[in-house]
Amino acid sequence: MKPASPFLELEGNPKVPVTFDGDVFELPLGANLAAALLAAGVQVFRHTPVSGAPRAPFCMMGACFDCLVEIDGVVRQACMLEVTQGLCVSRPGTGEATDATE
Amino acid sequence: MQQNDLIVIGAGPAGMAAATEATSHGLTVTLLDEQPRAGGQIYRDVDRVADKRGDILGKDFTYGRTLTGGLRASGTTHLTGAMVWSIEDGFRVSFTKDGRAAQITGSHILLATGALERPMPVPGWTLPGVMTAGAGQILLKQSGVLARRAVLVGSGPLLYLIAAQMVRAGTPPMALVETQTRGDMARAMRDIGGAMRGWPYLVKGVRMLATIIRARVPRYVGATDIAIEGRAQAEAVTFNVAGRAKRIACDTVLLHHGVVPNTQAARSLDVPHRWDDGQQCFVPELDTWGGTGVDGLFIAGDGAGIGGAKVAEMAGRIAAIRIAEAVGRLTVQQRDARAAPLLRSRASDNAIRPFLDKAYPAYQPALTPEDATIVCRCEEVTAGDIRRYAGLGCLGPNQTKAFGRPGMGPCQGRYCGLTVTALLAEANAQTPEQTGYYRIRPPLKPVTLGELAMMDTPEPDAAE
């Protein structure tokens, strides 16, 4: 179920399914991924490696690295990516790719 | 591989104008930018959204289409989504695009990497739901996403701009918590002469304030003791105003107390920087044209010192004209004739800055925060930690890295560098200039081994 979002979206573009940490969200195709996840109600993007504190987008321009997410085993800035069909996103350090024993 | 006459880094107003001007004089120009479409932060995604939200964002935003249109028609090679991570003398620029690294070479470089929000470390600023005002504006500009229950905190024209835009979008902020005082405005009035030269900016400011006041957005001026409450998410802003404690419950906090030059790339090339007391930040030392002490390396736009979008555009063209002369496409006389009107307009557009800097100064408690406040967001180093390092004899920002890793996380000091300098300077009774700044080395942005392994390298004969 879609969580209530503190953010409002002005327009509705065609949406595609995107998985974030196991939950499926319908996000606007081609939208900025960080913005789309915020608008969909995702409040915590990651937890810091130092203290485990929750973090979410802060600068939205690729400078602060607080919106880091993991896609295909690579940790990337959500604010520098666009929503594509079937994108599978997870919080860094929780994705399958970190399991090197397989 | 083709040798460029000019490589421009950054597709904001300075970069777009420079590339367009340079190609008009016959130069071979490549423009590298991290974003998928031209515009920079000020005109972010203007081509896609001007028609949708131009009425909310205003004419100064939709004007950006003039620059993106000029760039498209110019013959510039515009590499989008290109993240530059190294610039070497000569010049060789390394970047990542579409998951693979690549390199290009050029005889001249123009850094048009713009500004960053001045870090505003207040208690709770790392909580989800706390963003820069610039981030709030980017959400609105590019994505049409608005915070439903936001409090805007800090000072400066950008705070009013986003508040006015939120009003026009039908989602006004819950309050403006402003840190400047009436005394600041009184001091600024000494520079009112310069402000009058920049009267269009004053008119714009008055209009923005009128929009905010008409919408009955509560304003608290001269706020102190600002903190953000919340456990897993921002829940409220607390502050004092006129001796009274206030608390405003909210979901989103947008922080802003000015922007500062993004000096990462320039510092990686050893461009000398000086401390600018008026703007409370380091700025690169440049000549009239934007030329640095490094031969062939130029800087234009907010990365050269904060002047705003129009100044950036003119500075970009001025640098491009100088570079066109350097490669023999313009005579010195042609260069000077073409640059003269631009130099005049740039000076006139810059005239309002001393007034603005004094009227909306940085929030002092966020320049040297209290001990418990995190200053390095990446490594979670507090102001108290930095003071402790100073007590142990640590003199410079670079040395702090050995004590506790500030500036060594993925943002590479972008959001703690100025704070660490200020804290050390205060603790050691030195000036920011004496204290200095982090040493910035490539890679300027993280690059993966996979991206490196996929690298397209220049052919050996071209690289030598």
Boltz contact constraints between the chains, C-beta under 6 A:
constraints:
  - contact:
      token1: [A, 6]
      token2: [B, 148]
      max_distance: 6.0
  - contact:
      token1: [A, 6]
      token2: [B, 251]
      max_distance: 6.0
  - contact:
      token1: [A, 6]
      token2: [B, 252]
      max_distance: 6.0
  - contact:
      token1: [A, 7]
      token2: [B, 145]
      max_distance: 6.0
  - contact:
      token1: [A, 7]
      token2: [B, 147]
      max_distance: 6.0
  - contact:
      token1: [A, 8]
      token2: [B, 146]
      max_distance: 6.0
  - contact:
      token1: [A, 8]
      token2: [B, 148]
      max_distance: 6.0
  - contact:
      token1: [A, 9]
      token2: [B, 145]
      max_distance: 6.0
  - contact:
      token1: [A, 10]
      token2: [B, 144]
      max_distance: 6.0
  - contact:
      token1: [A, 11]
      token2: [B, 144]
      max_distance: 6.0
  - contact:
      token1: [A, 31]
      token2: [B, 143]
      max_distance: 6.0
  - contact:
      token1: [A, 32]
      token2: [B, 142]
      max_distance: 6.0
  - contact:
      token1: [A, 32]
      token2: [B, 143]
      max_distance: 6.0
  - contact:
      token1: [A, 35]
      token2: [B, 139]
      max_distance: 6.0
  - contact:
      token1: [A, 35]
      token2: [B, 143]
      max_distance: 6.0
  - contact:
      token1: [A, 35]
      token2: [B, 145]
      max_distance: 6.0
  - contact:
      token1: [A, 39]
      token2: [B, 145]
      max_distance: 6.0
  - contact:
      token1: [A, 43]
      token2: [B, 128]
      max_distance: 6.0
  - contact:
      token1: [A, 43]
      token2: [B, 233]
      max_distance: 6.0
  - contact:
      token1: [A, 44]
      token2: [B, 128]
      max_distance: 6.0
  - contact:
      token1: [A, 50]
      token2: [B, 380]
      max_distance: 6.0
  - contact:
      token1: [A, 51]
      token2: [B, 380]
      max_distance: 6.0
  - contact:
      token1: [A, 54]
      token2: [B, 128]
      max_distance: 6.0
  - contact:
      token1: [A, 54]
      token2: [B, 232]
      max_distance: 6.0
  - contact:
      token1: [A, 56]
      token2: [B, 128]
      max_distance: 6.0
  - contact:
      token1: [A, 58]
      token2: [B, 131]
      max_distance: 6.0
  - contact:
      token1: [A, 59]
      token2: [B, 132]
      max_distance: 6.0
  - contact:
      token1: [A, 59]
      token2: [B, 135]
      max_distance: 6.0
  - contact:
      token1: [A, 60]
      token2: [B, 135]
      max_distance: 6.0
  - contact:
      token1: [A, 60]
      token2: [B, 138]
      max_distance: 6.0
  - contact:
      token1: [A, 61]
      token2: [B, 41]
      max_distance: 6.0
  - contact:
      token1: [A, 62]
      token2: [B, 34]
      max_distance: 6.0
  - contact:
      token1: [A, 63]
      token2: [B, 116]
      max_distance: 6.0
  - contact:
      token1: [A, 63]
      token2: [B, 414]
      max_distance: 6.0
  - contact:
      token1: [A, 64]
      token2: [B, 411]
      max_distance: 6.0
  - contact:
      token1: [A, 64]
      token2: [B, 415]
      max_distance: 6.0
  - contact:
      token1: [A, 65]
      token2: [B, 410]
      max_distance: 6.0
  - contact:
      token1: [A, 65]
      token2: [B, 411]
      max_distance: 6.0
